[in-house]
């Protein structure tokens, strides 16, 4: 059905067209869902107000769903637009493919699913065939599977890798089930918090879904934890569509960092679950978000873990990969400028809260591998090398002050996971995430170093196994007549690890 343009539509008129297919199925012959239709209506109404063209279906049969998919593709064709699917209803997985179930399904065996249900990949294919610029898929379809008794395979939905230019969101981690709520609730928790966060129209898409994730986790006490996978390279807000990434000048960035630092210090001192959740709602991609999530896991362990697809990287568990006293890590350092090579042996000599002290203070990390202190100085806040939800496309920013010989240098890095690849090490071939970091270091006199760093992170344990750096003077550095000159280039790689005896 065609939608109404909302009051914010004019703000997005000049942007790429945005078409949303919203489906809510609840009137099943068996296992009806009391809130799926309400969820879909709430999301559809909110998207309309934000300027989306909405095709809305409720309690749809298979032919109606197939026709709506085709119609959404036609509306997007050749527009370089944004396609969005929101589905609330029953979903099943067969052979690592996810299907949306129409209300007229009469499935007797797994073989019936492909003929009677709608493959989520079919919707993505319709969007891609229309040459969309960006695709968003939200599957609020991870309810308890009423067809699990021999007729389908697997619990919940299967993990999917986000194709290029796609953002995938699940109401709960793949392989798990979500709560639908009761009829008196009117909406399931995922839809309720999604609509609430969509009301922040300028928020970046990643921040919207992070806030939803933390809100649902808090509401369900860790029984349901939403999950996302992204391959987006552009920023998106639901009110304005595809937008330029926000750029702050150095003064604005420093002031924002100082405000967040003060907030985090209050949260860290209090240490309660409410304070941690409050911080993550205010700063879903904040400088201390990974430390907050680590403390959250230590206090309230999530009751779900995402299902891993064969051959894909597992989700990093931020509690199982922690260091212990007497762990030994041997790094090999190559200085490409001085043409030197040496081994660095770091043994864990003490642990204080989330800080891990190596060799009596020569090197300090957090339990989630953020760098606090190294040979180049002390980092405040720590440099975030690893995030808990590592996946290709994941992005974050680290802004920090590096103090060396009593001189403070302002730094920042923009980081992005660019690939899942195997790394050959003396310890064997290890699946890793390759992360690229780009940033700058600002000296007190105004000179600027351009910073480039690539890290390889163990995809199972979240440990940094290899780093490559390159530092050059920025072209605009004050008073420099050697802009672009290489200052440092080096490689560090772990060549041996010896865990302490347990």
C-alpha positions as CSV (number, residue, x, y, z in Angstrom):
1,X,0.0,0.0,0.0
2,X,1.3,3.4,-0.8
3,X,2.4,5.6,2.1
4,X,1.8,9.1,3.3
5,X,4.7,11.5,3.3
6,X,5.6,12.6,6.8
7,X,6.5,16.1,8.1
8,X,10.2,15.4,7.8
9,X,10.0,14.4,4.2
10,X,11.1,17.8,2.9
11,X,14.4,17.4,4.8
12,X,15.2,14.3,2.8
13,X,13.7,15.4,-0.6
14,X,17.1,16.1,-2.1
15,X,18.6,12.8,-0.9
16,X,18.3,9.3,-2.3
17,X,14.7,7.9,-2.4
18,X,14.0,5.6,0.6
19,X,11.5,2.8,0.2
20,X,10.5,0.6,3.1
21,X,8.7,-2.8,2.8
22,X,7.1,-3.4,6.3
23,X,5.5,-6.8,7.0
24,X,3.8,-7.9,10.2
25,X,2.4,-11.4,10.3
26,X,0.6,-12.6,13.4
27,X,-2.6,-14.5,12.5
28,X,-1.0,-18.0,12.1
29,X,-3.2,-21.1,12.4
30,X,-0.8,-22.4,15.0
31,X,1.3,-20.3,17.3
32,X,-0.3,-16.8,16.6
33,X,1.8,-13.8,17.5
34,X,-0.1,-11.1,19.5
35,X,2.2,-8.2,18.8
36,X,3.7,-8.7,15.3
37,X,1.0,-6.7,13.5
38,X,1.3,-3.9,16.1
39,X,5.0,-3.9,15.8
40,X,4.9,-3.5,12.0
41,X,2.3,-0.8,12.2
42,X,4.4,1.2,14.7
43,X,7.5,0.9,12.6
44,X,5.6,1.7,9.4
45,X,4.1,4.8,11.0
46,X,7.4,6.0,12.3
47,X,9.2,5.5,8.9
48,X,6.4,7.4,7.1
49,X,6.9,10.4,9.5
50,X,10.6,10.2,8.7
51,X,9.9,10.6,4.9
52,X,10.1,6.9,3.8
53,X,7.8,5.6,1.1
54,X,6.2,2.7,2.9
55,X,4.7,-0.5,1.5
56,X,2.9,-2.0,4.5
57,X,1.4,-5.5,4.7
58,X,-0.2,-7.2,7.7
59,X,-1.2,-10.9,8.0
60,X,0.0,-11.4,4.5
61,X,-0.3,-14.5,2.3
62,X,2.7,-15.7,0.3
63,X,1.5,-14.3,-3.0
64,X,0.9,-10.9,-1.4
65,X,4.4,-10.9,0.1
66,X,6.0,-11.8,-3.2
67,X,4.1,-9.1,-5.0
68,X,5.1,-6.5,-2.4
69,X,8.8,-7.5,-2.8
70,X,8.5,-7.0,-6.6
71,X,6.7,-3.7,-6.1
72,X,9.3,-2.4,-3.7
73,X,12.0,-3.3,-6.3
74,X,10.1,-1.4,-9.0
75,X,9.8,1.7,-6.9
76,X,13.5,1.7,-6.2
77,X,14.6,0.9,-9.8
78,X,17.2,3.2,-11.2
79,X,16.8,5.7,-8.3
80,X,20.1,5.1,-6.6
81,X,18.0,4.8,-3.4
82,X,17.8,3.1,-0.1
83,X,15.7,-0.1,0.3
84,X,14.6,-1.2,3.8
85,X,12.8,-4.4,4.9
86,X,11.3,-4.7,8.4
87,X,9.7,-8.1,9.1
88,X,7.8,-9.1,12.3
89,X,6.5,-12.6,12.3
90,X,7.6,-16.2,12.4
91,X,10.9,-17.0,10.6
92,X,12.8,-20.2,10.1
93,X,16.2,-21.2,8.8
94,X,16.9,-24.0,6.3
95,X,20.5,-24.7,5.2
96,X,21.7,-21.4,6.5
97,X,19.0,-19.4,4.6
98,X,16.3,-17.4,6.4
99,X,12.7,-17.4,5.4
100,X,9.7,-15.3,6.4
101,X,6.5,-17.3,6.9
102,X,3.2,-16.1,5.4
103,X,0.1,-16.7,7.4
104,X,-1.3,-19.2,4.8
105,X,1.7,-21.5,5.2
106,X,0.9,-25.2,5.4
107,X,4.4,-26.5,5.9
108,X,4.7,-30.3,6.6
109,X,8.5,-30.7,6.0
110,X,11.6,-28.7,5.5
111,X,11.3,-29.2,1.8
112,X,8.0,-27.2,1.8
113,X,9.7,-24.0,3.2
114,X,11.3,-22.9,-0.1
115,X,8.0,-23.1,-1.9
116,X,5.7,-21.6,0.7
117,X,7.9,-19.0,2.5
118,X,9.8,-15.9,1.3
119,X,13.6,-16.1,1.4
120,X,15.1,-13.0,2.9
121,X,17.8,-13.2,0.3
122,X,15.0,-12.7,-2.3
123,X,14.2,-9.3,-0.9
124,X,17.9,-8.3,-0.9
125,X,18.2,-9.5,-4.5
126,X,15.2,-7.4,-5.5
127,X,16.8,-4.3,-3.9
128,X,20.2,-5.0,-5.5
129,X,18.6,-5.6,-9.0
130,X,17.1,-2.1,-8.6
131,X,20.6,-0.7,-8.2
132,X,20.1,0.6,-4.7
133,X,22.8,2.5,-3.1
134,X,22.1,1.1,0.4
135,X,20.0,-1.7,1.8
136,X,18.7,-2.2,5.4
137,X,17.2,-5.4,6.6
138,X,15.6,-5.7,10.1
139,X,14.4,-9.1,11.1
140,X,12.2,-9.0,14.2
141,X,11.4,-12.6,13.4
142,X,13.3,-14.6,15.9
143,X,10.4,-15.9,18.0
144,X,10.3,-19.4,19.3
145,X,10.0,-21.6,16.3
146,X,6.6,-23.5,16.3
147,X,7.7,-25.7,13.4
148,X,10.9,-27.0,15.0
149,X,9.6,-30.6,15.6
150,X,11.2,-32.2,12.5
151,X,9.9,-29.7,10.0
152,X,12.7,-27.2,9.8
153,X,16.3,-27.0,10.8
154,X,17.7,-24.9,13.6
155,X,16.5,-22.6,16.4
156,X,16.0,-18.9,15.6
157,X,17.5,-17.5,12.5
158,X,20.8,-18.1,10.8
159,X,23.7,-15.6,10.6
160,X,24.0,-13.8,7.3
161,X,27.0,-11.8,6.0
162,X,26.0,-8.4,4.9
163,X,26.4,-7.9,1.2
164,X,28.2,-4.7,0.0
165,X,26.3,-1.6,1.1
166,X,23.9,-3.5,3.4
167,X,23.0,-3.2,7.1
168,X,21.5,-6.4,8.7
169,X,19.7,-6.3,12.1
170,X,18.3,-9.2,14.1
171,X,16.0,-8.8,17.1
172,X,18.3,-11.3,18.9
173,X,21.6,-13.1,18.2
174,X,21.4,-15.7,15.4
175,X,20.4,-19.1,16.7
176,X,18.5,-17.6,19.6
177,X,14.9,-16.6,20.1
178,X,13.3,-13.2,20.9
179,X,10.5,-12.3,23.2
180,X,7.2,-11.3,21.6
181,X,5.5,-10.0,24.8
182,X,1.9,-10.5,25.7
183,X,-1.2,-9.0,24.1
184,X,-1.3,-6.4,26.9
185,X,2.2,-5.2,26.0
186,X,1.0,-4.1,22.6
187,X,4.6,-4.3,21.2
188,X,7.5,-6.7,21.5
189,X,10.5,-5.2,23.3
190,X,12.6,-5.0,20.1
191,X,10.0,-3.0,18.1
192,X,9.2,-0.8,21.1
193,X,12.8,0.3,21.6
194,X,13.4,0.5,17.8
195,X,10.5,3.0,17.4
196,X,11.8,4.9,20.4
197,X,15.3,5.2,18.9
198,X,14.0,6.1,15.4
199,X,12.5,9.2,17.1
200,X,16.1,10.5,17.3
201,X,16.0,11.3,13.6
202,X,19.6,12.6,13.2
203,X,21.2,9.6,14.9
204,X,23.6,7.5,12.8
205,X,22.2,4.1,11.9
206,X,24.8,2.2,13.8
207,X,24.1,4.3,17.0
208,X,20.3,3.7,16.6
209,X,20.7,-0.1,16.6
210,X,23.4,-0.1,19.3
211,X,21.0,1.9,21.6
212,X,18.2,-0.6,20.7
213,X,20.6,-3.5,21.6
214,X,21.5,-2.1,25.0
215,X,17.9,-1.2,25.8
216,X,16.6,-4.7,24.9
217,X,19.4,-6.4,26.8
218,X,18.7,-4.3,29.9
219,X,14.9,-4.9,29.6
220,X,15.3,-8.7,29.3
221,X,18.2,-8.9,31.8
222,X,20.4,-10.4,29.1
223,X,18.0,-13.0,27.8
224,X,17.7,-11.2,24.5
225,X,20.6,-9.4,22.8
226,X,20.0,-7.9,19.4
227,X,22.7,-8.4,16.7
228,X,23.9,-6.5,13.7
229,X,26.1,-7.0,10.7
230,X,27.1,-4.2,8.4
231,X,29.1,-3.5,5.2
232,X,28.2,0.1,5.0
233,X,30.8,2.6,4.0
234,X,28.5,5.6,4.1
235,X,26.7,7.2,7.0
236,X,22.9,7.1,7.1
237,X,20.3,8.8,9.3
238,X,16.6,7.7,9.1
239,X,15.4,11.3,8.7
240,X,17.9,12.5,6.0
241,X,19.0,9.3,4.3
242,X,22.6,9.0,3.2
243,X,24.6,11.8,4.8
244,X,28.2,12.9,4.9
245,X,30.1,11.7,7.9
246,X,30.2,14.3,10.7
247,X,33.4,16.2,10.8
248,X,34.5,18.1,14.0
249,X,37.4,20.5,14.1
250,X,40.1,19.7,16.6
251,X,38.7,22.0,19.2
252,X,35.2,20.6,19.0
253,X,36.7,17.1,19.1
254,X,38.8,17.9,22.2
255,X,35.8,19.5,24.0
256,X,33.6,16.5,23.2
257,X,36.2,14.1,24.4
258,X,36.7,16.1,27.7
259,X,32.9,16.0,28.3
260,X,32.8,12.2,27.7
261,X,35.8,11.6,29.9
262,X,34.1,13.4,32.8
263,X,31.0,11.4,32.3
264,X,32.9,8.1,32.2
265,X,34.9,8.9,35.3
266,X,31.6,9.3,37.2
267,X,30.2,6.1,35.7
268,X,33.4,4.1,36.5
269,X,33.4,5.4,40.1
270,X,29.8,4.3,40.6
271,X,30.1,1.1,38.7
272,X,26.5,0.1,38.8
273,X,24.6,-1.7,35.9
274,X,22.3,1.3,35.6
275,X,25.3,3.7,35.2
276,X,26.9,1.4,32.6
277,X,23.7,1.2,30.6
278,X,23.2,4.9,30.9
279,X,26.6,5.6,29.6
280,X,26.1,3.3,26.6
281,X,22.8,4.9,25.8
282,X,24.5,8.4,25.8
283,X,27.6,7.2,23.9
284,X,26.8,4.0,22.0
285,X,30.0,4.5,20.0
286,X,31.9,6.3,22.7
287,X,35.5,6.4,23.6
288,X,34.9,4.1,26.6
289,X,32.1,2.0,25.1
290,X,34.3,-1.1,25.0
291,X,35.4,-0.8,28.6
292,X,31.7,-0.3,29.6
293,X,30.7,-3.4,27.7
294,X,33.5,-5.4,29.3
295,X,32.3,-4.3,32.8
296,X,28.7,-5.0,31.8
297,X,29.7,-8.6,30.8
298,X,31.5,-9.1,34.1
299,X,28.4,-8.0,36.1
300,X,25.6,-9.3,33.9
301,X,26.6,-12.1,31.6
302,X,24.4,-12.3,28.5
303,X,22.3,-15.4,28.4
304,X,22.7,-15.8,24.7
305,X,25.6,-16.3,22.3
306,X,25.3,-15.9,18.5
307,X,25.2,-18.9,16.3
308,X,28.3,-19.1,14.2
309,X,28.0,-20.0,10.5
310,X,30.4,-22.7,9.3
311,X,33.5,-21.0,8.0
312,X,32.7,-17.6,9.4
313,X,34.4,-15.9,12.3
314,X,32.9,-16.6,15.8
315,X,31.7,-13.8,17.9
316,X,34.4,-12.7,20.3
317,X,33.6,-13.5,23.9
318,X,34.9,-10.5,26.0
319,X,35.1,-12.6,29.2
320,X,36.8,-15.8,28.1
321,X,39.8,-14.1,26.5
322,X,41.0,-12.3,29.6
323,X,44.6,-12.3,30.7
324,X,45.8,-13.9,33.9
325,X,48.9,-13.3,36.0
326,X,52.0,-15.1,34.6
327,X,50.7,-15.2,31.0
328,X,53.7,-14.6,28.6
329,X,53.5,-12.9,25.2
330,X,56.5,-12.6,23.0
331,X,56.5,-9.9,20.3
332,X,58.9,-9.5,17.4
333,X,59.5,-5.8,16.5
334,X,60.8,-4.7,13.2
335,X,61.8,-1.0,12.9
336,X,61.8,-0.3,9.2
337,X,63.4,3.1,9.5
338,X,66.3,2.1,11.8
339,X,66.4,-1.3,10.1
340,X,66.5,-3.1,13.5
341,X,64.8,-6.2,14.9
342,X,64.3,-7.3,18.5
343,X,62.1,-9.5,20.6
344,X,59.9,-8.1,23.4
345,X,59.0,-10.4,26.2
346,X,56.0,-9.3,28.2
347,X,54.8,-11.3,31.2
348,X,51.6,-10.4,33.1
349,X,52.9,-9.4,36.6
350,X,49.6,-8.0,38.0
351,X,46.0,-7.2,37.2
352,X,44.0,-4.3,38.6
353,X,40.3,-4.2,37.7
354,X,40.3,-4.3,33.9
355,X,44.0,-3.2,33.6
356,X,46.6,-5.8,32.8
357,X,50.2,-4.8,33.8
358,X,53.0,-6.5,31.9
359,X,56.6,-6.6,33.1
360,X,55.9,-4.4,36.1
361,X,54.5,-1.5,34.1
362,X,56.6,-1.6,30.9
363,X,53.3,-2.3,29.0
364,X,49.7,-1.9,30.1
365,X,46.6,-3.1,28.3
366,X,43.0,-3.5,29.3
367,X,41.3,-6.9,29.4
368,X,39.9,-6.1,26.0
369,X,43.3,-5.3,24.5
370,X,43.1,-1.5,24.5
371,X,46.5,0.1,24.9
372,X,47.0,2.1,28.1
373,X,50.8,2.5,28.1
374,X,53.6,1.5,25.8
375,X,57.1,2.7,24.8
376,X,55.5,5.7,23.1
377,X,53.8,7.0,26.3
378,X,50.5,6.8,28.3
379,X,47.2,6.8,26.5
380,X,44.2,8.5,28.1
381,X,41.6,7.0,27.3
382,X,43.1,3.7,26.1
383,X,43.4,3.2,22.3
384,X,40.6,0.8,21.3
385,X,42.1,-1.9,19.1
386,X,39.4,-4.6,19.5
387,X,35.6,-4.3,19.8
388,X,33.4,-7.1,21.1
389,X,31.2,-7.3,18.0
390,X,34.0,-7.6,15.5
391,X,32.6,-8.0,11.9
392,X,33.7,-6.8,8.5
393,X,32.4,-3.2,8.1
394,X,32.4,-2.4,11.9
395,X,33.7,1.2,12.5
396,X,34.7,3.1,15.6
397,X,36.7,6.1,16.7
398,X,39.5,6.5,19.3
399,X,40.4,9.9,20.6
400,X,43.0,10.1,23.3
401,X,45.9,12.1,24.8
402,X,49.3,10.5,24.6
403,X,51.8,11.7,27.2
404,X,55.5,11.2,26.7
405,X,58.3,12.8,28.7
406,X,55.6,15.1,30.4
407,X,54.5,16.4,27.0
408,X,50.9,15.7,26.0
409,X,49.9,15.1,22.3
410,X,46.3,14.9,21.1
411,X,45.5,11.9,19.0
412,X,42.6,10.2,17.2
413,X,42.0,7.2,15.0
414,X,39.1,6.3,12.8
415,X,39.0,2.5,12.6
416,X,37.3,0.0,10.4
417,X,37.3,-3.8,10.1
418,X,38.1,-4.3,6.4
419,X,38.5,-8.1,6.0
420,X,38.4,-11.6,7.6
421,X,41.6,-13.3,6.6
422,X,44.1,-15.9,7.7
423,X,47.4,-14.8,9.3
424,X,50.4,-17.0,9.1
425,X,52.4,-16.8,12.4
426,X,55.0,-19.0,14.1
427,X,52.1,-20.4,16.2
428,X,50.2,-21.5,13.1
429,X,47.7,-20.1,10.6
430,X,45.1,-18.1,12.6
431,X,41.8,-16.6,11.3
432,X,41.9,-12.8,12.0
433,X,40.1,-9.6,11.4
434,X,42.2,-7.0,9.5
435,X,41.5,-3.6,10.9
436,X,42.7,-0.3,9.3
437,X,43.2,2.8,11.5
438,X,43.7,6.3,10.1
439,X,44.3,9.4,12.2
440,X,46.6,12.1,13.4
441,X,48.8,13.3,16.3
442,X,48.8,17.0,17.0
443,X,51.8,18.5,18.7
444,X,51.5,21.4,21.2
445,X,53.2,23.7,18.6
446,X,50.6,22.8,15.9
447,X,52.6,20.3,13.9
448,X,50.6,17.3,12.8
449,X,51.7,13.7,12.1
450,X,49.5,11.6,9.8
451,X,49.0,8.2,11.5
452,X,48.3,4.9,9.6
453,X,48.1,1.6,11.4
454,X,46.8,-1.9,10.4
455,X,46.1,-4.6,13.0
456,X,45.3,-8.2,12.8
457,X,43.0,-9.4,15.6
458,X,42.6,-13.1,16.5
459,X,39.0,-13.8,15.4
460,X,38.4,-16.3,18.3
461,X,40.0,-14.6,21.3
462,X,40.1,-10.9,20.3
463,X,43.9,-10.6,20.9
464,X,46.0,-8.3,18.6
465,X,48.5,-10.6,16.8
466,X,50.1,-8.2,14.4
467,X,50.5,-4.4,13.9
468,X,52.0,-2.3,11.2
469,X,52.5,1.5,11.6
470,X,53.5,4.4,9.4
471,X,53.8,8.0,10.6
472,X,54.4,10.9,8.2
473,X,54.3,14.6,8.6
474,X,51.1,16.0,7.4
475,X,51.2,18.4,4.4
476,X,49.8,21.3,6.4
477,X,52.1,21.0,9.5
478,X,53.1,24.4,10.8
479,X,56.5,25.5,9.6
480,X,57.4,22.2,8.0
481,X,59.5,22.1,4.9
482,X,59.5,18.3,4.7
483,X,55.8,17.6,4.5
484,X,55.1,13.9,3.8
485,X,58.5,12.8,5.2
486,X,58.4,9.3,6.8
487,X,59.0,9.5,10.5
488,X,58.4,5.9,11.6
489,X,57.5,2.6,10.0
490,X,57.4,-0.6,11.9
491,X,55.9,-4.1,12.4
492,X,55.1,-6.0,15.6
493,X,53.9,-9.6,15.6
494,X,53.2,-12.1,18.3
495,X,55.6,-15.0,17.8
496,X,54.8,-17.0,21.0
497,X,52.2,-17.1,23.7
498,X,52.5,-19.1,26.9
499,X,49.4,-19.1,29.1
500,X,49.9,-19.3,32.9
501,X,49.3,-22.7,34.4
502,X,45.7,-22.9,35.4
